[in-house]
Amino acid sequence: MKVIKFGGSSMADAKQFKKVANIVISDPERRVVVVSAPGKRGENDTKVTDMLISLAETVRDGGDIGEGIDEVVSRYESIAKDLKLDRSIVFTIRADIISRIANRNEEYPKFLDSMKAAGEDNSAKLMAAYLKSRGQNAEYVNPKDAGLYLTTEFGNAQVLPESYALLKKLLEKKTLIIFPGFFGYSKDGDVVTFSRGGSDVTGGILAAALNADVYENFTDVDFVYAANPHIVDKPFPIPLFTYEEMRELSYGGFSVLHEEALAPVYSLGIPVNIRNTNNPDAPGTFIVADDKAPKSTFPVVGIAADKGFLTIHVYKYMMNREIGFGRRLLQILEEEGISYEHTPSGIDSISVIIRESNCPKDKLDRVTEKIRATLNVNSVNVVHNQAIVMLVGRGMTKSVGIAARAAEAFNRAGININMINQGSSEVSIMFGVEDADAKPAVKALYEEFFD
């Protein structure tokens, strides 16, 4: 049995809907289909999720919502019309959008999640209707009815453990299940979404709950490539990654798969197959457990970069002799509800790397003041506009001089390294650079390890 997920580009218009349906129907083992909201139809188009966010903002600000509702519904209506579906599905979608607005909560993050979830929810209803029109025994399943419960973290939720046993009951259904991605429900009954791109996570959760043989994730590329094709021209295709390699690359900015999508399937060893909706005959890239992967022939399999970080540099003379200093420093972040990414350190200094989005100015000001006031440090400095660049490959553990080659590549490109950090598993090396150097850094590393 296969769980299969389709991204926004695969759901963008009627032509893509037909491709998706053909892929689903072609293999009877594809029993559970997870869909995203319709994505862009072209370079200058707008994703439905972005339309819904804009509509939510209009509602919040007391603006005229009529045009926004029409804009969202028209995207679904154009798909339904081209698929020759009964107009009743369009009326259902319009009523759903209006109902979400009418029943809005004064707490904006909660209302925003409800609006964002409408993209995937109505996409699933539309896909189920289309598959039925083609003679399939398809059924739209709402995440609440199925038992997908999440933490009450609006916009950044995580699955609750009890969900897996509840979702397993989907195996009792004899229908083709069409399941909306990206959202679930809190135990209080509120709609809660994962972070952006979270339909990948929904697919992973369902694959684990149903113990699928494979989790197929359809997007718009034939393979996962060694580097971003928008940065490197015609990068090397990689047919196989391990979970750990892909997790590192997703964290580092690979947009092909959400960084949390592998967590549910990891412990069960369920393989993930990244494939192309527009070229379904291509085998795609497999992501497998470490012990299922053949010996790597490359020291490096991927290079990724992500922007939008800040670094808090803390210096205190004789820091290494002060028991509990690191714990107390991180406790200050915890008290402000800030998660950190990395903490490279020296004997008298420690740096904490944080995503800018997790640390608005008011929190940052409080954190730096608490560090000065409670830890009695010599200095606290904050550096903005930082990027991280990830060099990933399990073959690095058996190769000498990888870090030296990377440093020399940066040197040739005139890029200054602010920080370097290698994990204990030696599967990745992370470099800290200025935001402006992120793309040149990827190019430099690609030329060194692949060209």
N, C-alpha and C positions, 0 to 999 in steps of 0.2 A: 504494500500500500504506500502511495506517495502523497505527501502534502506538497502543494505547488502554490507559489506566490507570484503575483504579477505587480510590477511597479507602475508608477504614474505614467511613464511613457508608453506602456503597454495598454493603458486604458484611456488614452487621450481622445480618441474619436471612434466612429463606427468601424472604420477600416481596421483599427487595432483590436476592437472588440471581437471582430470576426476572426482575426488571427488567434486571439486568446481562446475562443471557443473551439477552433479547429485543433489547437494543441491539446486542450482538455479532452475532447472527444476521441482523439487519436489513440489514447492510452487508457484502458479501463481501470488501470491501477491508480490513476489520478482521481482520488476520491474526495479530497478536501482542497478547495480552491480559496486562497486568500487574495483579496484585491485591494489595491490602493485607490485613492481619489484620482480622477482624470488629471493628467499632467499637461505639459505644454504641447501644443500642436505644431509649433514652430518657434523660431528664435525669439520673436517679439510677442509671443502669446503669454497668458497668465495661467498659472496652475489654479485649479479649483480651491485647493487649501488656502492659497493666498487671497483668493476672492472672499472666502469665508472669514478670514482674519480681518480683512478690510470691512466687511459687513458688520462684524462684531464691534469693531471700533466705531462705526457709524452709529450703531445702536447705543453704545456707551456714551457717545458725545451728543446724543439727541438729534442726529441729522435725519435726512429723508432716506428711509430704508427701501423704498419701493424699487428704485433703480438697481440697487445692490441685489435684492432678491431676484429680480428679473434676470440679471446678469448670470447669477449662479444657475438658476433653473434652466436658462436657455442653453447652457453647455450640455446638460443632460437631455434636454428636449431635442437638440440637433442630433445627438447620438441615437435616441429612440426613433426619431423620424427616419434617419438613414437606415436603421435596422428594421423599419416597417413594423414597429411594435405599437400596440394599442396605446392611445393617449392616456389611459387611466394610470399608467406608471408615472407619467409626468405630473399628473394631479397629485399622486401620492407623494412625490418628491417635494413639490411646492408646499403641500400641507405640512410635511415634516419640518421644512425650514421655518415656516411661519410659527409652528408650534414651539420650536426651540427658542425663538425670540419672545413669544408670548409668555413662556414659562421661565424666563431668564431669572437667574439669581443675582442679587445685588453684589455678590462677591465676583469681581470680574474674571479672575483666573478660572473659576469654576464655569462661568458662562462661556468663556473663550474655548475651553476644552469641549464643551457641548457643541459649539458651532464648528470647530475644526473637525470633530468626529463625523459631522454630517457628510463630509466629502467621501469617506470610505463607506459609510453606512448606505448611502444612496447609490453608490457605485455597485455595491454588492446586490442591492435590490434590482438594479437595472440588468446586471449580468445574469442573475437568476431568471429574470423574465425572458431574456434573449435565449438562454439555453433551453428553457421550456418551449419557446417558439420553434426550436429546432428538434423537438421531440425528446429532449433529455428529461429525466426525472430529477430535476434540479430543485434545490430548496435553499432559500435565504435563511441563515441562522444568526440571530442576534447574540452578541457576546454575553449579555446578561443571562439569557435563557440557557446558554451553554455552560455558564459558570466561570467565565473569565473575570476573576476578581483581582484588582490591583491596589497598590498602596495609594493613599490619598495625597499624592504629590502631583498636583495639576501641571501638566506639560512635561513631566519627567518621572512618570510612575514606573513601578516595578511589579512583577507578578507576585501574587501571594501563593505560598506553597500548596494550599488546599485546592487551588484551581486545577491542578493536574489530574486529580482523581475525578473531579466533576467533568472536565473536558473529555476524559477517557470514555464517558458514556456515549459520545458521538459515534463510537464504533457500532453501536446498536442500530443506528440509522441505516436504511437501505438506499437512501437518496444520495445524489451528488451534492455535497455540502458547499455552499457559497458563503464565505465568512469574511466580514469586513475587517481589515487590518487596522493597526494604529491605536485602537482604544479598547478599553474594558470598563468595568464598573467598580466603584469602591463598595465596601460592605454597607455603606449608608445609601447606596443606590444612585450615586452621582456618576456621570460620565467622566472618565479620567483617561488622558492620553499618555502614550509614551513620548519620548523626545522625538523631534522631527525625523522622519524616515522610519518610524517605528513599526510599519507594516512588516518589515523584515523580522522584528522581534515576535510579532504575533505568529508568523509562520513557524519560527523556531519553537515557540511554546507548544503549538498544536502538533508539530512533528514529534516532540518529546512526549507529550501526553498520550498520543496515539501509537507511540513506538513505531513510527514510519520507517520503511526501508531506506528511504532517501527523502531529503527536503530539496525540492527543485525551486530555485529562485530565478525567475525570468526577468531580464532587464533589457537593455538595448545594445549590449556588446557581446561579441562571440566568445571572448575570454576575459579573464582578469589579466591585466597587463602589468609588466614590471614597474611601470610608472604611469602617471596621469597622461593620457593621450593629448590633453589640452596644453600640456607643458612640454612633453617630448614627442617629436614626430615619429609616428609608427613604432611605438615601443614594443619590446619583446613580449609575446604572449606566454603566459605561464599556465600549463595544463593542470598543475596540482600544487596546493598549499596544505600545510598542516593547520589545525585549529589555532595553535599558538602563533604561527606566522601571520595568519589572516587577522587574528585579534589585534596584534601589534600594528599591522598596516591600517586596519579600520580605525583604530584609535588615532593613528598618525595622520589621518586625513583621506584615506581611500574612501571614495563616496559610493563604491559599488555595493557595499554591505554595511548595515548599521553595526556599530562596534559591540552592541549587546546581543546581537542575533544568534551568536554561536553558544552563548551560555547555556540555554536549555538543552541543546543537543550534545554538548560536550561530554557529559558524564555517561551518556548512553552510546556514544560513538557513532551517532547517525551521520552519514556523509551528507554534505551540502553540495549541490550542483548548480553553479552559476551559468545560466544559458541566455540565449538571445531570442526574444519573441519574433524578431524580424528575420531570423535565420535559425529555425528550430532544429534543423538537421545538424548544426554544428554541435560537437560534443561538449563544448564549454569547459569550464574549470571546476575541478573537484576540490573540496576542502574536507580533509579526513583526519582521523586521529593519528597521533605521532607514530604509534606502533603499526599503523596500516600503511604508512607512506614508505615508498622505496627510498634507498639511499640517495641523498641529494647530490647532483652533479655540479651544482652552482654554489659558491659560497654565499651569494646574495640572490634572493628571489624577488625582492621588491623594495621600492623607495617611495616614501610618502612624506608629505609636509602639511602642516596645519598652522594657521595663524591665530591671533587673538589671545595671547597669553601675557601675563605680567609676572615679574619676579620680585619678591620681597627679599632683599639681602640684609641679613642680621649679622653684626660683628660684635663679639665680646671677648676680650682678652682672657685666656685660660678657660674658655668655654668647655673644653674637653674634661676639665676636672669638676665640673658642676653637675652633680647627679640630678637627673630629671629635667634638664633644661629643654631637651627636644620635646618631651611630653607636654610640658607647660606651654611651649610655643604653639604646638598643634592644638592644644586645648582652647587657646584663644580663638583659633579659626573655628573650632567646633562650636563654641558658644555663639558665634555669629552665623552659624549654619553654612559655612564655606568649606567645600571639599577642595583638596589640593591634588596636584598631579604628580609632582616629584619634589624630593628634598635632598639635592646634592649638598655635601658639606665638607668642611675642612676642620682643622683642630680648633680654630677660633672663630669659625664662621659657618653659617648655614643659610641656604637659599631655599625659598619655598615658591614653587611655580604654580600659578593659579590661572584658570581661564578668566579672562576679563568679564565675560558674561556672568560668572558666578560671584563677582566681587565688585558691585557698584561703588561709586566714590564714597558714599556715606559709610558703608561697611569697611572699606579700605582705610578710611581715616580713623575709625574706631579701633581697628586692628593694630595699626601702627602706633597709635597712642597707648594702647594697652601693653604692647611689647615694650615700649620705652618705660612706662610707669611701673610695670610689675616684674620685668626681667632684668632691669638695671643694666641695659646693654650700652656699648660704646656708640653704636650707630645703627640706624635703620634706613635703608634706601629702597625706593621702589622704581623699577624700570619697566616702562610700558612698551607696547608694540613689539612683542617678542613672538618668534615662531619656533616650532620644533620640527626637526627633520629626522625621519626614522629610516635607518638602514636595517633591513630584516632578512634573515636567512639562517636556517638551522645548520647549513654548511659552514657557517662562520666558526663554529666550535672546533672544527678540524683544520681551519686555515689560519696561517700565521700572517700578521701584518695587515689585517683588514682596516683597523683604525688608522694606521700610518698611511695607507693608500687613500683613505677618505680625507684625512687631513691634508695630504698633498693635493688632492683634487680641489679642495676648498682654497688652498694657497694659490693654485694656478688661476682660479676664478676670482681671486681678490676678495674672498669672503672671510670675515672674522668669525671665529667660533667663540661664542660667549660661554658655552657650557658643553660638556660631553659626559654621557652617563651610559654605562653598559649594564644591563640586567644580569642577575646571577645565573640565569639560564643561558646567557651568551647567544640568544637567538636574535637580539636586536642591539643596536647602538643608537642612542638618541643624541642629537646635536641641537644646541640652542643657538639661534641666529636672529638677526634683525628681521622684522616682517618683510622688508623690501628685498631681503636676500633669499627668501624661501624658494621661489621658482628657480633662480640661478643655481641654488644649492642642489636642487633635484637634478637639474641638467648636468651639473658638474659630476655628481655621483653616478648618474646614468652613463655618462661618457667613460668614466673610469671602470665601471664594473660590467657594462654590457656592450658598449661600442668597441 
